Amino acid sequence: MLAGVNDGREQARELAALLTPHREFKLNLIPYNPTGGRYQASERATIERFRSELVRRGVPATVRLTRGRDIDAACGQLAAKAA
C-alpha cells in the first residue's frame, strides 16, 4: 500500500466493485517497505480503513505483517540495497 497512491477509500470502493462476485477473491494487502525511492508506506490506520471498506462491501481482506523493516531486510528492501 503506497501513501496517497493506492490507499484511498474511493479506490477501495472501486476495487470492491471490480472484484465481483466477491466470493471469488481474498485480498492480502501488503504495506510498502521503504526502499529510499519516491514512495512512502501508507499509515497503518489508512490501511485499516481501506481494509474495512473492502470488508464492508463483502470482499475478504487481510493485512500482511511486516518483518525486517527495521533492519532494511523486508520484502523489496534487500533488492534495493543491492542495486
N, CA, C and O atoms as a CHARMM CRD file, in Angstrom:
* protein
*
  332
    1    1 MET  N      0.84200  -1.15900   0.00000 PROA 1      0.00000
    2    1 MET  CA     0.00000   0.00000   0.00000 PROA 1      0.00000
    3    1 MET  C      0.90000   1.23900   0.00000 PROA 1      0.00000
    4    1 MET  O      1.75700   1.40000   0.86900 PROA 1      0.00000
    5    2 LEU  N      0.68800   2.10700  -0.98900 PROA 2      0.00000
    6    2 LEU  CA     1.50100   3.30200  -1.17300 PROA 2      0.00000
    7    2 LEU  C      0.71800   4.54200  -0.74400 PROA 2      0.00000
    8    2 LEU  O     -0.39400   4.77500  -1.21800 PROA 2      0.00000
    9    3 ALA  N      1.29300   5.32100   0.14000 PROA 3      0.00000
   10    3 ALA  CA     0.63400   6.51400   0.67000 PROA 3      0.00000
   11    3 ALA  C      0.23400   7.46500  -0.45500 PROA 3      0.00000
   12    3 ALA  O      1.07300   7.89600  -1.24600 PROA 3      0.00000
   13    4 GLY  N     -1.05500   7.78600  -0.51300 PROA 4      0.00000
   14    4 GLY  CA    -1.55700   8.73400  -1.49000 PROA 4      0.00000
   15    4 GLY  C     -1.61700   8.22100  -2.91300 PROA 4      0.00000
   16    4 GLY  O     -1.99400   8.96400  -3.81900 PROA 4      0.00000
   17    5 VAL  N     -1.25300   6.96600  -3.13300 PROA 5      0.00000
   18    5 VAL  CA    -1.25000   6.40400  -4.48100 PROA 5      0.00000
   19    5 VAL  C     -2.39000   5.40800  -4.66200 PROA 5      0.00000
   20    5 VAL  O     -3.16900   5.50400  -5.61000 PROA 5      0.00000
   21    6 ASN  N     -2.47500   4.45300  -3.74300 PROA 6      0.00000
   22    6 ASN  CA    -3.49700   3.41000  -3.89400 PROA 6      0.00000
   23    6 ASN  C     -4.13700   3.02100  -2.56200 PROA 6      0.00000
   24    6 ASN  O     -4.47800   1.85800  -2.35100 PROA 6      0.00000
   25    7 ASP  N     -4.29900   3.99300  -1.66900 PROA 7      0.00000
   26    7 ASP  CA    -4.81100   3.66700  -0.33900 PROA 7      0.00000
   27    7 ASP  C     -6.06100   4.44900   0.06600 PROA 7      0.00000
   28    7 ASP  O     -6.42000   4.47800   1.24300 PROA 7      0.00000
   29    8 GLY  N     -6.71900   5.07700  -0.89500 PROA 8      0.00000
   30    8 GLY  CA    -7.89500   5.88500  -0.58700 PROA 8      0.00000
   31    8 GLY  C     -9.18000   5.07100  -0.50300 PROA 8      0.00000
   32    8 GLY  O     -9.27900   3.98000  -1.06400 PROA 8      0.00000
   33    9 ARG  N    -10.15800   5.61600   0.20500 PROA 9      0.00000
   34    9 ARG  CA   -11.46500   4.95200   0.34700 PROA 9      0.00000
   35    9 ARG  C    -12.14100   4.74500  -0.99300 PROA 9      0.00000
   36    9 ARG  O    -12.71300   3.68600  -1.25300 PROA 9      0.00000
   37   10 GLU  N    -12.07400   5.75300  -1.83700 PROA 10     0.00000
   38   10 GLU  CA   -12.70000   5.62500  -3.16000 PROA 10     0.00000
   39   10 GLU  C    -12.03400   4.50200  -3.95800 PROA 10     0.00000
   40   10 GLU  O    -12.70800   3.77400  -4.68600 PROA 10     0.00000
   41   11 GLN  N    -10.73800   4.36400  -3.82300 PROA 11     0.00000
   42   11 GLN  CA   -10.04000   3.27200  -4.50900 PROA 11     0.00000
   43   11 GLN  C    -10.47100   1.91600  -3.96100 PROA 11     0.00000
   44   11 GLN  O    -10.58100   0.94900  -4.71500 PROA 11     0.00000
   45   12 ALA  N    -10.71300   1.84000  -2.66300 PROA 12     0.00000
   46   12 ALA  CA   -11.21500   0.59500  -2.07200 PROA 12     0.00000
   47   12 ALA  C    -12.59400   0.26400  -2.63900 PROA 12     0.00000
   48   12 ALA  O    -12.88500  -0.89200  -2.94900 PROA 12     0.00000
   49   13 ARG  N    -13.43500   1.28000  -2.77100 PROA 13     0.00000
   50   13 ARG  CA   -14.77100   1.06800  -3.34500 PROA 13     0.00000
   51   13 ARG  C    -14.67900   0.59100  -4.79200 PROA 13     0.00000
   52   13 ARG  O    -15.37900  -0.34000  -5.19000 PROA 13     0.00000
   53   14 GLU  N    -13.81900   1.22700  -5.57100 PROA 14     0.00000
   54   14 GLU  CA   -13.64300   0.83700  -6.97100 PROA 14     0.00000
   55   14 GLU  C    -13.11400  -0.59500  -7.07700 PROA 14     0.00000
   56   14 GLU  O    -13.56000  -1.36600  -7.92600 PROA 14     0.00000
   57   15 LEU  N    -12.17600  -0.93700  -6.22400 PROA 15     0.00000
   58   15 LEU  CA   -11.61900  -2.28600  -6.23200 PROA 15     0.00000
   59   15 LEU  C    -12.68400  -3.31500  -5.88600 PROA 15     0.00000
   60   15 LEU  O    -12.77600  -4.36200  -6.52700 PROA 15     0.00000
   61   16 ALA  N    -13.48500  -3.01700  -4.87600 PROA 16     0.00000
   62   16 ALA  CA   -14.57000  -3.92700  -4.49400 PROA 16     0.00000
   63   16 ALA  C    -15.54700  -4.11900  -5.64800 PROA 16     0.00000
   64   16 ALA  O    -16.02900  -5.22800  -5.88000 PROA 16     0.00000
   65   17 ALA  N    -15.83700  -3.05000  -6.36500 PROA 17     0.00000
   66   17 ALA  CA   -16.76000  -3.14200  -7.49600 PROA 17     0.00000
   67   17 ALA  C    -16.17500  -4.00400  -8.62000 PROA 17     0.00000
   68   17 ALA  O    -16.90800  -4.72500  -9.29600 PROA 17     0.00000
   69   18 LEU  N    -14.86900  -3.92800  -8.81600 PROA 18     0.00000
   70   18 LEU  CA   -14.21900  -4.72700  -9.85500 PROA 18     0.00000
   71   18 LEU  C    -14.19300  -6.22000  -9.50900 PROA 18     0.00000
   72   18 LEU  O    -14.24600  -7.07200 -10.39600 PROA 18     0.00000
   73   19 LEU  N    -14.11100  -6.51700  -8.23300 PROA 19     0.00000
   74   19 LEU  CA   -13.97500  -7.90800  -7.78600 PROA 19     0.00000
   75   19 LEU  C    -15.34400  -8.52600  -7.51500 PROA 19     0.00000
   76   19 LEU  O    -15.69400  -8.82200  -6.37300 PROA 19     0.00000
   77   20 THR  N    -16.09100  -8.70900  -8.56700 PROA 20     0.00000
   78   20 THR  CA   -17.42000  -9.30300  -8.43900 PROA 20     0.00000
   79   20 THR  C    -17.43800 -10.59700  -9.23500 PROA 20     0.00000
   80   20 THR  O    -16.97500 -10.57900 -10.37500 PROA 20     0.00000
   81   21 PRO  N    -17.92700 -11.69700  -8.73500 PROA 21     0.00000
   82   21 PRO  CA   -18.50600 -11.83700  -7.39000 PROA 21     0.00000
   83   21 PRO  C    -17.41900 -11.88600  -6.31700 PROA 21     0.00000
   84   21 PRO  O    -16.33300 -12.42000  -6.54100 PROA 21     0.00000
   85   22 HSD  N    -17.72100 -11.33200  -5.17200 PROA 22     0.00000
   86   22 HSD  CA   -16.76000 -11.17900  -4.07600 PROA 22     0.00000
   87   22 HSD  C    -16.26800 -12.51100  -3.52100 PROA 22     0.00000
   88   22 HSD  O    -15.14700 -12.58600  -3.02000 PROA 22     0.00000
   89   23 ARG  N    -17.05700 -13.53400  -3.59600 PROA 23     0.00000
   90   23 ARG  CA   -16.65600 -14.81100  -3.00400 PROA 23     0.00000
   91   23 ARG  C    -15.48600 -15.45900  -3.74200 PROA 23     0.00000
   92   23 ARG  O    -14.91500 -16.43800  -3.26200 PROA 23     0.00000
   93   24 GLU  N    -15.13200 -14.92000  -4.89800 PROA 24     0.00000
   94   24 GLU  CA   -14.04200 -15.47800  -5.69400 PROA 24     0.00000
   95   24 GLU  C    -12.67200 -14.97100  -5.24800 PROA 24     0.00000
   96   24 GLU  O    -11.65300 -15.47500  -5.72100 PROA 24     0.00000
   97   25 PHE  N    -12.62500 -13.99500  -4.35800 PROA 25     0.00000
   98   25 PHE  CA   -11.37500 -13.34100  -4.01400 PROA 25     0.00000
   99   25 PHE  C    -11.16600 -13.24800  -2.51700 PROA 25     0.00000
  100   25 PHE  O    -12.11600 -13.21700  -1.73600 PROA 25     0.00000
  101   26 LYS  N     -9.89200 -13.20400  -2.13300 PROA 26     0.00000
  102   26 LYS  CA    -9.46500 -12.80500  -0.79800 PROA 26     0.00000
  103   26 LYS  C     -8.22300 -11.96200  -1.01100 PROA 26     0.00000
  104   26 LYS  O     -7.24300 -12.43400  -1.58700 PROA 26     0.00000
  105   27 LEU  N     -8.25200 -10.73600  -0.55900 PROA 27     0.00000
  106   27 LEU  CA    -7.13700  -9.82800  -0.78000 PROA 27     0.00000
  107   27 LEU  C     -6.16900  -9.84800   0.38600 PROA 27     0.00000
  108   27 LEU  O     -6.57300  -9.90800   1.54700 PROA 27     0.00000
  109   28 ASN  N     -4.89700  -9.79700   0.06600 PROA 28     0.00000
  110   28 ASN  CA    -3.83700  -9.68100   1.04300 PROA 28     0.00000
  111   28 ASN  C     -3.19600  -8.31900   0.80700 PROA 28     0.00000
  112   28 ASN  O     -2.42600  -8.15300  -0.13800 PROA 28     0.00000
  113   29 LEU  N     -3.50300  -7.35400   1.64700 PROA 29     0.00000
  114   29 LEU  CA    -2.96800  -6.00600   1.49900 PROA 29     0.00000
  115   29 LEU  C     -1.54600  -5.98500   2.05200 PROA 29     0.00000
  116   29 LEU  O     -1.29900  -6.43100   3.17300 PROA 29     0.00000
  117   30 ILE  N     -0.62700  -5.47000   1.26500 PROA 30     0.00000
  118   30 ILE  CA     0.78500  -5.50400   1.63000 PROA 30     0.00000
  119   30 ILE  C      1.30100  -4.08100   1.85200 PROA 30     0.00000
  120   30 ILE  O      1.37500  -3.29700   0.90600 PROA 30     0.00000
  121   31 PRO  N      1.65500  -3.74400   3.08700 PROA 31     0.00000
  122   31 PRO  CA     2.24700  -2.42700   3.33100 PROA 31     0.00000
  123   31 PRO  C      3.59000  -2.32000   2.60000 PROA 31     0.00000
  124   31 PRO  O      4.39700  -3.25000   2.60800 PROA 31     0.00000
  125   32 TYR  N      3.80200  -1.18700   1.98200 PROA 32     0.00000
  126   32 TYR  CA     5.04600  -0.93900   1.25500 PROA 32     0.00000
  127   32 TYR  C      6.20600  -0.82500   2.24000 PROA 32     0.00000
  128   32 TYR  O      6.08300  -0.19700   3.29200 PROA 32     0.00000
  129   33 ASN  N      7.32100  -1.43300   1.88900 PROA 33     0.00000
  130   33 ASN  CA     8.54100  -1.31400   2.68200 PROA 33     0.00000
  131   33 ASN  C      9.44200  -0.28000   2.02100 PROA 33     0.00000
  132   33 ASN  O      9.84000  -0.45400   0.86900 PROA 33     0.00000
  133   34 PRO  N      9.76600   0.78700   2.72900 PROA 34     0.00000
  134   34 PRO  CA    10.57000   1.86400   2.14300 PROA 34     0.00000
  135   34 PRO  C     11.89100   1.35700   1.58200 PROA 34     0.00000
  136   34 PRO  O     12.57500   0.54300   2.20300 PROA 34     0.00000
  137   35 THR  N     12.24000   1.85200   0.39200 PROA 35     0.00000
  138   35 THR  CA    13.48300   1.44000  -0.25900 PROA 35     0.00000
  139   35 THR  C     14.34800   2.64300  -0.62400 PROA 35     0.00000
  140   35 THR  O     15.33400   2.50600  -1.34900 PROA 35     0.00000
  141   36 GLY  N     13.98200   3.81000  -0.12900 PROA 36     0.00000
  142   36 GLY  CA    14.74300   5.00600  -0.47400 PROA 36     0.00000
  143   36 GLY  C     14.27000   5.65700  -1.76200 PROA 36     0.00000
  144   36 GLY  O     14.85500   6.64100  -2.21600 PROA 36     0.00000
  145   37 GLY  N     13.21400   5.11300  -2.35200 PROA 37     0.00000
  146   37 GLY  CA    12.66000   5.67600  -3.57800 PROA 37     0.00000
  147   37 GLY  C     11.67000   6.78700  -3.28300 PROA 37     0.00000
  148   37 GLY  O     11.65700   7.35400  -2.19100 PROA 37     0.00000
  149   38 ARG  N     10.85000   7.08500  -4.26400 PROA 38     0.00000
  150   38 ARG  CA     9.92800   8.22200  -4.13300 PROA 38     0.00000
  151   38 ARG  C      8.64300   7.89500  -3.38500 PROA 38     0.00000
  152   38 ARG  O      7.90500   8.81100  -3.02100 PROA 38     0.00000
  153   39 TYR  N      8.35300   6.62600  -3.14400 PROA 39     0.00000
  154   39 TYR  CA     7.10400   6.24500  -2.48600 PROA 39     0.00000
  155   39 TYR  C      7.27600   6.11000  -0.98500 PROA 39     0.00000
  156   39 TYR  O      8.36400   5.83100  -0.47900 PROA 39     0.00000
  157   40 GLN  N      6.17300   6.31600  -0.29500 PROA 40     0.00000
  158   40 GLN  CA     6.11700   6.14500   1.15400 PROA 40     0.00000
  159   40 GLN  C      5.05800   5.10900   1.47400 PROA 40     0.00000
  160   40 GLN  O      4.11000   4.92100   0.71200 PROA 40     0.00000
  161   41 ALA  N      5.22100   4.44400   2.59200 PROA 41     0.00000
  162   41 ALA  CA     4.23700   3.46500   3.03700 PROA 41     0.00000
  163   41 ALA  C      2.99000   4.17200   3.56800 PROA 41     0.00000
  164   41 ALA  O      3.07500   5.24800   4.16000 PROA 41     0.00000
  165   42 SER  N      1.84700   3.55700   3.34800 PROA 42     0.00000
  166   42 SER  CA     0.60200   4.06400   3.92800 PROA 42     0.00000
  167   42 SER  C      0.65000   3.87800   5.43800 PROA 42     0.00000
  168   42 SER  O      1.26500   2.93700   5.94000 PROA 42     0.00000
  169   43 GLU  N      0.00100   4.77400   6.14700 PROA 43     0.00000
  170   43 GLU  CA    -0.11400   4.64300   7.60100 PROA 43     0.00000
  171   43 GLU  C     -0.97100   3.43000   7.92300 PROA 43     0.00000
  172   43 GLU  O     -1.85800   3.06800   7.14900 PROA 43     0.00000
  173   44 ARG  N     -0.71000   2.80400   9.05600 PROA 44     0.00000
  174   44 ARG  CA    -1.49300   1.62800   9.47600 PROA 44     0.00000
  175   44 ARG  C     -2.98300   1.93800   9.52900 PROA 44     0.00000
  176   44 ARG  O     -3.80300   1.13100   9.09300 PROA 44     0.00000
  177   45 ALA  N     -3.33300   3.10500  10.06100 PROA 45     0.00000
  178   45 ALA  CA    -4.75000   3.48100  10.16300 PROA 45     0.00000
  179   45 ALA  C     -5.38100   3.61500   8.78200 PROA 45     0.00000
  180   45 ALA  O     -6.54400   3.25500   8.59900 PROA 45     0.00000
  181   46 THR  N     -4.64200   4.11900   7.82300 PROA 46     0.00000
  182   46 THR  CA    -5.13900   4.25700   6.45600 PROA 46     0.00000
  183   46 THR  C     -5.36100   2.88600   5.83000 PROA 46     0.00000
  184   46 THR  O     -6.36900   2.66100   5.16100 PROA 46     0.00000
  185   47 ILE  N     -4.42800   1.97800   6.04600 PROA 47     0.00000
  186   47 ILE  CA    -4.57700   0.61600   5.52500 PROA 47     0.00000
  187   47 ILE  C     -5.78200  -0.05500   6.15900 PROA 47     0.00000
  188   47 ILE  O     -6.52700  -0.76300   5.48200 PROA 47     0.00000
  189   48 GLU  N     -5.97900   0.15900   7.44300 PROA 48     0.00000
  190   48 GLU  CA    -7.12900  -0.45100   8.12700 PROA 48     0.00000
  191   48 GLU  C     -8.44900   0.11500   7.60100 PROA 48     0.00000
  192   48 GLU  O     -9.41700  -0.63200   7.45900 PROA 48     0.00000
  193   49 ARG  N     -8.50900   1.40700   7.31100 PROA 49     0.00000
  194   49 ARG  CA    -9.72200   1.99000   6.72600 PROA 49     0.00000
  195   49 ARG  C     -9.98500   1.38000   5.34800 PROA 49     0.00000
  196   49 ARG  O    -11.13000   1.08500   5.00700 PROA 49     0.00000
  197   50 PHE  N     -8.92600   1.19100   4.55800 PROA 50     0.00000
  198   50 PHE  CA    -9.03700   0.58200   3.23700 PROA 50     0.00000
  199   50 PHE  C     -9.58300  -0.83700   3.37600 PROA 50     0.00000
  200   50 PHE  O    -10.52500  -1.21800   2.68000 PROA 50     0.00000
  201   51 ARG  N     -8.98600  -1.61500   4.27900 PROA 51     0.00000
  202   51 ARG  CA    -9.41700  -2.98600   4.51000 PROA 51     0.00000
  203   51 ARG  C    -10.87000  -3.03300   4.98500 PROA 51     0.00000
  204   51 ARG  O    -11.65800  -3.85100   4.51100 PROA 51     0.00000
  205   52 SER  N    -11.21200  -2.16800   5.90700 PROA 52     0.00000
  206   52 SER  CA   -12.58400  -2.12200   6.42900 PROA 52     0.00000
  207   52 SER  C    -13.59600  -1.81000   5.33500 PROA 52     0.00000
  208   52 SER  O    -14.69000  -2.37300   5.31700 PROA 52     0.00000
  209   53 GLU  N    -13.23700  -0.92400   4.43700 PROA 53     0.00000
  210   53 GLU  CA   -14.12900  -0.57400   3.32100 PROA 53     0.00000
  211   53 GLU  C    -14.34500  -1.78900   2.42600 PROA 53     0.00000
  212   53 GLU  O    -15.46400  -2.04100   1.98000 PROA 53     0.00000
  213   54 LEU  N    -13.28800  -2.53600   2.16300 PROA 54     0.00000
  214   54 LEU  CA   -13.42300  -3.75400   1.35200 PROA 54     0.00000
  215   54 LEU  C    -14.32400  -4.77100   2.04800 PROA 54     0.00000
  216   54 LEU  O    -15.24000  -5.32200   1.43700 PROA 54     0.00000
  217   55 VAL  N    -14.05800  -5.01200   3.32000 PROA 55     0.00000
  218   55 VAL  CA   -14.83600  -5.99500   4.08200 PROA 55     0.00000
  219   55 VAL  C    -16.29800  -5.56700   4.14900 PROA 55     0.00000
  220   55 VAL  O    -17.20100  -6.39200   4.01200 PROA 55     0.00000
  221   56 ARG  N    -16.52200  -4.27900   4.35900 PROA 56     0.00000
  222   56 ARG  CA   -17.90300  -3.76600   4.41000 PROA 56     0.00000
  223   56 ARG  C    -18.64800  -4.02800   3.11100 PROA 56     0.00000
  224   56 ARG  O    -19.86900  -4.18400   3.10500 PROA 56     0.00000
  225   57 ARG  N    -17.91100  -4.07600   2.01800 PROA 57     0.00000
  226   57 ARG  CA   -18.50500  -4.33400   0.70100 PROA 57     0.00000
  227   57 ARG  C    -18.44200  -5.79900   0.30700 PROA 57     0.00000
  228   57 ARG  O    -18.71600  -6.15700  -0.83900 PROA 57     0.00000
  229   58 GLY  N    -18.07900  -6.64800   1.26800 PROA 58     0.00000
  230   58 GLY  CA   -18.13100  -8.08400   1.04400 PROA 58     0.00000
  231   58 GLY  C    -16.86800  -8.72400   0.49400 PROA 58     0.00000
  232   58 GLY  O    -16.88400  -9.89800   0.12400 PROA 58     0.00000
  233   59 VAL  N    -15.77400  -7.97400   0.43300 PROA 59     0.00000
  234   59 VAL  CA   -14.51500  -8.52300  -0.07500 PROA 59     0.00000
  235   59 VAL  C    -13.62800  -8.88500   1.12200 PROA 59     0.00000
  236   59 VAL  O    -13.20900  -7.99700   1.86500 PROA 59     0.00000
  237   60 PRO  N    -13.34000 -10.16700   1.31500 PROA 60     0.00000
  238   60 PRO  CA   -12.45700 -10.54600   2.41500 PROA 60     0.00000
  239   60 PRO  C    -11.05800  -9.98100   2.19500 PROA 60     0.00000
  240   60 PRO  O    -10.50100 -10.10100   1.10400 PROA 60     0.00000
  241   61 ALA  N    -10.49300  -9.36900   3.22500 PROA 61     0.00000
  242   61 ALA  CA    -9.16900  -8.76600   3.08900 PROA 61     0.00000
  243   61 ALA  C     -8.41100  -8.85900   4.40200 PROA 61     0.00000
  244   61 ALA  O     -8.98300  -8.69800   5.48100 PROA 61     0.00000
  245   62 THR  N     -7.12200  -9.12100   4.29400 PROA 62     0.00000
  246   62 THR  CA    -6.23100  -9.13200   5.44700 PROA 62     0.00000
  247   62 THR  C     -5.04800  -8.21700   5.15000 PROA 62     0.00000
  248   62 THR  O     -4.80600  -7.84600   4.00100 PROA 62     0.00000
  249   63 VAL  N     -4.32100  -7.86100   6.20000 PROA 63     0.00000
  250   63 VAL  CA    -3.12300  -7.03600   6.04300 PROA 63     0.00000
  251   63 VAL  C     -1.91600  -7.89500   6.40400 PROA 63     0.00000
  252   63 VAL  O     -1.84700  -8.46400   7.49400 PROA 63     0.00000
  253   64 ARG  N     -0.98500  -7.97900   5.49300 PROA 64     0.00000
  254   64 ARG  CA     0.21900  -8.78400   5.72800 PROA 64     0.00000
  255   64 ARG  C      1.06300  -8.13100   6.81700 PROA 64     0.00000
  256   64 ARG  O      1.21300  -6.91000   6.86000 PROA 64     0.00000
  257   65 LEU  N      1.60100  -8.95300   7.68000 PROA 65     0.00000
  258   65 LEU  CA     2.52500  -8.47200   8.70000 PROA 65     0.00000
  259   65 LEU  C      3.84700  -8.11500   8.04100 PROA 65     0.00000
  260   65 LEU  O      4.28000  -8.77800   7.09900 PROA 65     0.00000
  261   66 THR  N      4.47800  -7.07300   8.53800 PROA 66     0.00000
  262   66 THR  CA     5.78200  -6.69900   8.01000 PROA 66     0.00000
  263   66 THR  C      6.85400  -7.14500   8.99900 PROA 66     0.00000
  264   66 THR  O      6.71900  -6.97800  10.21100 PROA 66     0.00000
  265   67 ARG  N      7.89700  -7.70500   8.45700 PROA 67     0.00000
  266   67 ARG  CA     9.01800  -8.15300   9.28400 PROA 67     0.00000
  267   67 ARG  C     10.31600  -7.73200   8.61300 PROA 67     0.00000
  268   67 ARG  O     10.44200  -7.77300   7.38900 PROA 67     0.00000
  269   68 GLY  N     11.26500  -7.33100   9.42300 PROA 68     0.00000
  270   68 GLY  CA    12.58300  -6.98300   8.90600 PROA 68     0.00000
  271   68 GLY  C     12.72400  -5.54800   8.44400 PROA 68     0.00000
  272   68 GLY  O     13.80900  -5.13700   8.03600 PROA 68     0.00000
  273   69 ARG  N     11.64600  -4.77600   8.50000 PROA 69     0.00000
  274   69 ARG  CA    11.69100  -3.38500   8.03000 PROA 69     0.00000
  275   69 ARG  C     12.71200  -2.56600   8.81900 PROA 69     0.00000
  276   69 ARG  O     13.39900  -1.71100   8.26100 PROA 69     0.00000
  277   70 ASP  N     12.80300  -2.83200  10.10600 PROA 70     0.00000
  278   70 ASP  CA    13.68200  -2.05200  10.97200 PROA 70     0.00000
  279   70 ASP  C     15.16800  -2.24900  10.66800 PROA 70     0.00000
  280   70 ASP  O     15.99200  -1.41900  11.05100 PROA 70     0.00000
  281   71 ILE  N     15.51200  -3.33000   9.98700 PROA 71     0.00000
  282   71 ILE  CA    16.91300  -3.57700   9.63600 PROA 71     0.00000
  283   71 ILE  C     17.10300  -3.61600   8.11800 PROA 71     0.00000
  284   71 ILE  O     18.08300  -4.17600   7.62600 PROA 71     0.00000
  285   72 ASP  N     16.16600  -3.02100   7.38000 PROA 72     0.00000
  286   72 ASP  CA    16.21200  -2.96100   5.90900 PROA 72     0.00000
  287   72 ASP  C     16.29900  -4.34500   5.27600 PROA 72     0.00000
  288   72 ASP  O     17.00200  -4.53600   4.28400 PROA 72     0.00000
  289   73 ALA  N     15.58400  -5.31100   5.85200 PROA 73     0.00000
  290   73 ALA  CA    15.61000  -6.66900   5.32900 PROA 73     0.00000
  291   73 ALA  C     14.22900  -7.15500   4.93900 PROA 73     0.00000
  292   73 ALA  O     14.03600  -8.35500   4.74600 PROA 73     0.00000
  293   74 ALA  N     13.26400  -6.25700   4.81700 PROA 74     0.00000
  294   74 ALA  CA    11.91100  -6.62700   4.44300 PROA 74     0.00000
  295   74 ALA  C     11.83200  -6.77500   2.92100 PROA 74     0.00000
  296   74 ALA  O     12.75000  -6.39300   2.19400 PROA 74     0.00000
  297   75 CYS  N     10.71600  -7.33900   2.46100 PROA 75     0.00000
  298   75 CYS  CA    10.50000  -7.57200   1.03300 PROA 75     0.00000
  299   75 CYS  C     10.76900  -6.29900   0.24000 PROA 75     0.00000
  300   75 CYS  O     10.19800  -5.24900   0.53600 PROA 75     0.00000
  301   76 GLY  N     11.62400  -6.38600  -0.75300 PROA 76     0.00000
  302   76 GLY  CA    11.95700  -5.25800  -1.61200 PROA 76     0.00000
  303   76 GLY  C     13.14300  -4.46100  -1.12700 PROA 76     0.00000
  304   76 GLY  O     13.84000  -3.84500  -1.93300 PROA 76     0.00000
  305   77 GLN  N     13.39200  -4.45700   0.17300 PROA 77     0.00000
  306   77 GLN  CA    14.49000  -3.63900   0.69900 PROA 77     0.00000
  307   77 GLN  C     15.84600  -4.23800   0.38700 PROA 77     0.00000
  308   77 GLN  O     16.78700  -3.50100   0.09000 PROA 77     0.00000
  309   78 LEU  N     15.97100  -5.54700   0.44600 PROA 78     0.00000
  310   78 LEU  CA    17.26400  -6.17000   0.16100 PROA 78     0.00000
  311   78 LEU  C     17.65600  -5.96200  -1.29800 PROA 78     0.00000
  312   78 LEU  O     18.81500  -5.67800  -1.59900 PROA 78     0.00000
  313   79 ALA  N     16.69500  -6.10300  -2.19900 PROA 79     0.00000
  314   79 ALA  CA    16.98700  -5.90000  -3.61600 PROA 79     0.00000
  315   79 ALA  C     17.37800  -4.45100  -3.89500 PROA 79     0.00000
  316   79 ALA  O     18.28800  -4.19300  -4.68200 PROA 79     0.00000
  317   80 ALA  N     16.70000  -3.51900  -3.25800 PROA 80     0.00000
  318   80 ALA  CA    17.01200  -2.10200  -3.46300 PROA 80     0.00000
  319   80 ALA  C     18.40100  -1.77800  -2.93900 PROA 80     0.00000
  320   80 ALA  O     19.13600  -0.99500  -3.54000 PROA 80     0.00000
  321   81 LYS  N     18.75100  -2.38100  -1.82500 PROA 81     0.00000
  322   81 LYS  CA    20.06700  -2.14600  -1.23200 PROA 81     0.00000
  323   81 LYS  C     21.18000  -2.70100  -2.12300 PROA 81     0.00000
  324   81 LYS  O     22.24600  -2.09600  -2.23900 PROA 81     0.00000
  325   82 ALA  N     20.93000  -3.84900  -2.74900 PROA 82     0.00000
  326   82 ALA  CA    21.93000  -4.48600  -3.62100 PROA 82     0.00000
  327   82 ALA  C     22.12400  -3.69600  -4.91500 PROA 82     0.00000
  328   82 ALA  O     23.20800  -3.70200  -5.49900 PROA 82     0.00000
  329   83 ALA  N     21.06300  -3.01400  -5.35700 PROA 83     0.00000
  330   83 ALA  CA    21.14300  -2.25800  -6.60900 PROA 83     0.00000
  331   83 ALA  C     21.84400  -0.97700  -6.37300 PROA 83     0.00000
  332   83 ALA  O     22.01800  -0.18900  -7.30200 PROA 83     0.00000
